[in-house]
Amino acid sequence: MNFPYFLAQRIIFTGHRTFSKLIVRVTIGALALAISAIILSVAILKGFKTEIIEKQRGFFGDVIITKNDLNSSYENTPITLHKEDLLKIQEIPSVVSITPFATKAGIMNVKGEVEGVLLKGVDDTYNQQFLQKNIVRGDTLDFSTDPNTQLLISDYLANRLSLDVGDRFIMYFVQEPIRKRPFTIRGIYSTHSEELDKTYVIGSLDLIRRLNNLEDGDVGAYQIHLSSFDSLATATEQIDELLPIELNATNIVQQMPDIFNWLNMLDMNDNVIFVLMMLVAIINMVSSLLISILERSSLIGILKALGYANSGIRQVFLVGSMYLIGIGLLIGNLIAGALYLFQTQTHFFALDPSTYYIEYVPMSIVWYEVIGLNVAVAAIGLLALFIPAMLISRISPIKTIQFK
């Protein structure tokens, strides 16, 4: 039988000292609290970042191809990509789809109320899955009928202008001469992103072509969806190399630096939580080990008198600490797992969507991240315990046995 293992088990589970038992429970509780807080903070931050990024990716795509000019208006300079160029881009492994679109500024006029919007025109190749997920009333555009009279508007605009699915209104397009077109509300969506919901309505690309007197192949830009957001930088460079000199490829991180800089700053919150929770756990583990050593100084003296080495005695207490760490991590993981499943299934903990762009606290984490966090906490805890364990070498067997 492994003597350090046997003795550590006896000290922890069958000892009769009330004070040290209380300290052990406090240590296990602190460690469980620390690991559960760390896991949940990582899950919440990752879930939050994923939700915000997916909203931007779903609406704008990952990479956008535009004219390489100084045009800063809402309406992009028309471009055309030949079929050969499109095929070359689609051959890039990370590219899932490439679809054309165009934008045009307009003014909605409803019962004397006016609202400036930006019409985003798409065609039947556009994947409306993102819009379908965010539709609150009605449906997505139906290209099998007449899409030029259909419009998707945000819930924000619908409430502001008292519109609902099936309602008709006139939109004016500022150009020379001013044009107006009747529209019927096909669906109402809500992304909970104030910038998107206040600004954009979704309609037909063919309508914008007619308004701007464009050719059938002319578009305002192309948006490209990638299989993985991690390949964004590499894919952007690969796409840009395939484009003619007059065209330019930019990704959503370059187009929206404020949003992504803000998301990157949130990583600091996880680091702060990790450091604070580890400090709490280490202080409790060190305190528990010191109290355990001091309470059993007579036992240490007897073991030394019998010829047991300091390293062996130190191993006894470190094995005991490993027990405590294992129990604390197990309880903490169970708590974090239960809260994770509860929130992902029920969305019980809500958020203000006008501030956080989402209605509930999102969570997302994978098993290898949980394992990595547990290993990191256990390793840091054990390393921190080596320092107080050195106290064992200073205990004199003569003095401890003398005052037994």
HELIX and SHEET records of a PDB file:
HELIX    1   1 PHE A    3  PHE A   13  1                                  11    
HELIX    2   2 THR A   18  PHE A   60  1                                  43    
HELIX    3   3 LYS A   83  GLN A   90  1                                   8    
HELIX    4   4 GLN A  129  ASN A  134  1                                   6    
HELIX    5   5 PRO A  147  THR A  149  5                                   3    
HELIX    6   6 ASP A  155  LEU A  161  1                                   7    
HELIX    7   7 GLU A  194  THR A  199  1                                   6    
HELIX    8   8 LEU A  205  LEU A  211  1                                   7    
HELIX    9   9 PHE A  229  SER A  231  5                                   3    
HELIX   10  10 LEU A  232  LEU A  242  1                                  11    
HELIX   11  11 ILE A  252  GLN A  255  1                                   4    
HELIX   12  12 PRO A  257  MET A  265  1                                   9    
HELIX   13  13 ASP A  267  GLU A  295  1                                  29    
HELIX   14  14 SER A  297  ALA A  305  1                                   9    
HELIX   15  15 ASN A  310  THR A  346  1                                  37    
HELIX   16  16 PRO A  353  TYR A  356  1                                   4    
HELIX   17  17 TRP A  367  ALA A  389  1                                  23    
HELIX   18  18 MET A  390  ARG A  394  5                                   5    
HELIX   19  19 PRO A  397  GLN A  402  1                                   6    
SHEET    1   A 7 ILE A 135  GLY A 138  0                                        
SHEET    2   A 7 ARG A 179  TYR A 189 -1                                        
SHEET    3   A 7 ARG A 168  PHE A 173 -1                                        
SHEET    4   A 7 VAL A  95  VAL A 110 -1                                        
SHEET    5   A 7 ALA A 221  LEU A 226 -1                                        
SHEET    6   A 7 VAL A  63  LYS A  67 -1                                        
SHEET    7   A 7 LEU A 247  ASN A 251 -1                                        
SHEET    1   B 6 ILE A 135  GLY A 138  0                                        
SHEET    2   B 6 ARG A 179  TYR A 189 -1                                        
SHEET    3   B 6 ARG A 168  PHE A 173 -1                                        
SHEET    4   B 6 VAL A  95  VAL A 110 -1                                        
SHEET    5   B 6 GLU A 113  VAL A 122 -1                                        
SHEET    6   B 6 TYR A 200  SER A 204  1                                        
SHEET    1   C 3 ILE A 135  GLY A 138  0                                        
SHEET    2   C 3 ARG A 179  TYR A 189 -1                                        
SHEET    3   C 3 GLN A 150  SER A 154  1                                        
END                                                                             
